């Protein structure tokens, strides 16, 4: 991956800083990049709303940045974490110095959503399908679905790179694209608007959909800050898992909707997929790494420890357990 210096990135992210709040006195600033409102991001937003990051002495800003740009921004030192775990795995396969420190979802929760006139996956032949990045999880799963339905993703469909759900859903409504994989929130909204669900991604692939990734340099330079953020994040995760009504209320706020039934439906989908402690097992992760090696044509040997570092999560879980913390 080509190194990108910080000044080159300001045009991408500067507008996002115009509306950030002033940091609390004495708090350390941290920035987190995310592509869309998946369960992993919702957990972090809940942690922020409930004051868990402030308890750790952190002032956290959330920036909407898609996968490959989030990685470049992290490498330039402009963000501390990014939630695009699939893109982080692809980057690690290319020997980019990033690590995934937490996993919130090790099964894809996306739905393949299409225009109302498309009733089957075979009808996507020749269609324009949106992905978020060329090698991220969304792209990998999209190609897998097409392959398993007898299509060559390189020849039988036009895969175009777009932003997160907040970009791809309007593109669907404008008929600029014919289909895309959407997370639970966007999927429920799309189906209410008359779009068609063709498949669930979990029927076709196992891949990371959400987690926390950072650069190896950040880990070396600021291990204490990493630990604080992971601890606050796990508090948000436990709140999300254990407090349904309060979490649904938060989600209504984040999604800017008064439709409690829709928010509850999204919550119920997400909680079936989310992991409970921020980690995943080697037998689940190693096949994902092997598949990513094939996708990126990486020849070098890669094991789970080359991509993941769960030491911060293990320590934070133990600290929360020892303290008797409950949301």
C-alpha positions, 0 to 999 in steps of 0.5 A: 500500500502506498504511504500517504502523508497526513497533509494529503488526507485533510481534504478527505476528513476536514469537513468532519472536524467542523462539528466536533465538540471541544474536549473535556478538560484533561481528557485525551483526544481519540478519533475513530473511523467507521464506514456505517452504523453496524453493531460494532459502531453502535456499541461504541456510540453507546459507550460514548453516550453512556460516558464510558470513554469519559470515565477512562479519561478519553474524548472520542470523535467518530468519523465516517470514513470508508475502509481503504481511506480509513487505513490510510488515515490511520497510517498517517496518524490522523485516527486512532482506531477504525472499525473496518476489520475486513479491510484491516485483514486485507491490509495485513495480508499485504504486509501493512502494519495494522492489527485487529485488537477486538472482534464484535462480529465474526459472521456477516450480518449483511443482506443482499438488497436489490431493486424491486424488479429483481427477484433472484440473484441470477437476474443480477447478471450485467447489473451494477453492484456497489461495494465499499472497497476493492478488497474489504469484507463487503467485496469478498462476500459479494464476489462469493455470492455471485460465484456460488450462483454461477457468475464470474464477478469480474465479467458478469457484474459491474462492481463499483466502489462507493461509500457506506450504507448512507451513500449506497442506499440513496444510490439504490433509490436513485437507481444508480446501482441495482444491488448491494450488501447492507447491514441490518439497519439499512436492510430493514429500511430498504425493505420497508421502502420496497426493495427486495432481499435476495440473500443473507450473507451468512448463508454464503460466507464467514467473514469479519464484519465489525471490530477494532483495528489500529496501526502497530505504531499506535500500539507501540506508542500509546498502549495505555490509551489503547487499553483505555479505549478497549475497556470503554468499548467493552462496556458499551458492548455489554450495555448493548447485549444486556439492556435491550430497551435502553439500547433500542432507545439509543439506536433510535437517536443514532438512526434519527428515527421515531420508528421504535419497531424498526429499531427493535427489529434491527437490534434483534438481528444485530444481537444474534450476530454479535460476539459477547467478549470482543474476541473470536476463536482461531478455528474461525479466524484462520480460514478467513485469513487463508481466504484473504490470502487467496483473494490478495494473492499473498504467498507468505505464511500468515497465522492468527497472531500476525493479524490479531492481538487480543491481549488488550481485550483479554486484560480488559475483560478480566479487569471488568470481571474482577471489579464486578462491573455491570452496565 
